C-alpha cells in the first residue's frame, strides 16, 4: 500500500522555524517528483514547493521563496520542508504528495499528484 505520512507540524511564534518531514512506505520515493502543499483555513490547497526525483530541480511559490527549503533523502525515503521566518499566513495544513510524471522539472499543480499524505497542522501565532 502506497502511503505518505507527514510530521513536524506544531505551534510556532511568528519568525520561528519548523521542519516538516514526509516519509513514504510501500514505494521508493526516488521514482517520484514530490511536492508540498498548503491549505489555509477556508481556502483551496495550493502548491508551496516541489522537488524532482534526484533533487536537481526545485521550485517554490512566491510567498515562500527565500524562507522555505525543500530537500529529500532518497536513502531514507523521506522529503523535508524547512520553514524559516514563519508568518501568520503560513498557518494551515501542509500536505506532501508524489507525482509519477516523467519530467525533469516538477509541478506545483495539485492535479499532477496522485498519492497524498494526511497532512500536518502548522499554526503560526503569538
C-alpha positions in Angstrom: 0.0 0.0 0.0 1.4 3.4 -1.0 1.5 5.7 1.9 2.9 9.1 2.8 3.0 10.3 6.3 3.8 13.9 7.3 5.1 15.0 10.6 6.8 18.0 12.3 3.9 20.4 12.4 3.0 22.4 15.5 2.5 25.8 17.1 5.2 28.4 16.5 5.6 32.1 17.0 6.0 34.5 14.0 9.6 34.4 12.9 10.1 30.9 14.1 11.0 27.7 12.3 9.7 24.3 11.7 10.9 21.3 9.7 8.3 19.1 8.2 9.0 15.5 7.1 7.2 13.3 4.7 8.0 9.6 5.0 7.0 7.1 2.3 6.1 3.5 2.7 5.2 0.9 0.1 7.1 2.5 -2.7 10.5 4.1 -3.4 10.4 7.8 -3.4 13.3 8.1 -5.9 10.9 7.3 -8.7 8.7 10.3 -8.0 8.8 14.0 -8.1 7.5 15.3 -4.8 5.5 18.4 -3.7 4.4 20.2 -0.6 1.0 21.9 -0.5 -0.6 24.3 1.9 -4.2 24.6 2.7 -5.1 27.7 4.8 -8.4 27.7 6.7 -11.3 28.2 4.3 -9.1 28.2 1.2 -8.1 25.9 -1.5 -5.0 23.7 -1.3 -2.0 25.4 -3.1 1.4 24.4 -4.1 4.3 25.5 -1.9 7.3 23.8 -3.2 8.3 20.8 -5.3 11.5 18.8 -6.0 12.3 16.4 -8.8 13.4 12.8 -8.4 17.1 13.4 -7.7 16.9 16.8 -6.1 18.4 18.5 -9.1 15.4 20.8 -9.7 13.4 22.6 -7.1 10.7 25.2 -7.3 8.9 27.5 -4.8 5.8 29.6 -4.6 6.4 33.3 -4.5 5.1 33.6 -0.9 7.7 31.2 0.5 10.7 31.7 -1.8 13.7 32.6 0.4 12.1 31.3 3.6 11.3 27.6 2.8 13.7 25.0 1.6 12.7 21.6 0.2 15.0 18.7 0.2 14.9 14.9 0.0 16.9 11.9 1.2 16.0 9.0 -1.1 18.0 6.6 1.1 15.6 7.4 3.9 12.6 7.6 1.6 11.8 11.0 3.1 11.2 14.5 1.8 11.6 17.6 4.0 10.4 21.1 4.1 12.4 23.5 6.2 10.3 26.6 7.1 12.0 29.7 8.4 10.8 33.1 9.3 7.2 31.8 9.6 4.3 34.2 9.2 0.7 34.1 10.4 -0.4 33.5 6.8 1.6 30.3 6.7 -0.9 28.8 9.1 -2.8 25.8 7.8 -2.4 22.1 7.0 0.6 21.0 5.0 0.4 18.0 2.7 3.1 16.2 0.8 2.3 14.3 -2.4 4.0 12.3 -5.0 3.9 12.6 -8.8 4.9 9.9 -11.3 5.1 12.4 -14.2 8.3 11.5 -16.1 9.7 15.1 -16.1 12.9 16.6 -15.1 11.1 19.7 -13.7 8.4 19.3 -11.0 5.0 20.8 -10.9 3.2 22.7 -8.1 -0.2 21.9 -9.6 -2.1 19.5 -7.4 -3.8 17.7 -10.3 -0.3 16.3 -11.2 0.0 14.4 -7.9 -1.6 11.1 -7.2 -0.7 10.0 -3.7 -1.2 12.3 -0.8 -0.5 12.2 2.9 -3.0 13.0 5.6 -1.4 16.4 6.4 0.2 18.1 9.4 -1.1 21.2 11.1 1.1 24.3 11.3 -0.1 27.2 13.4 1.9 30.5 13.5 0.7 32.7 16.3 2.0 34.7 19.1 
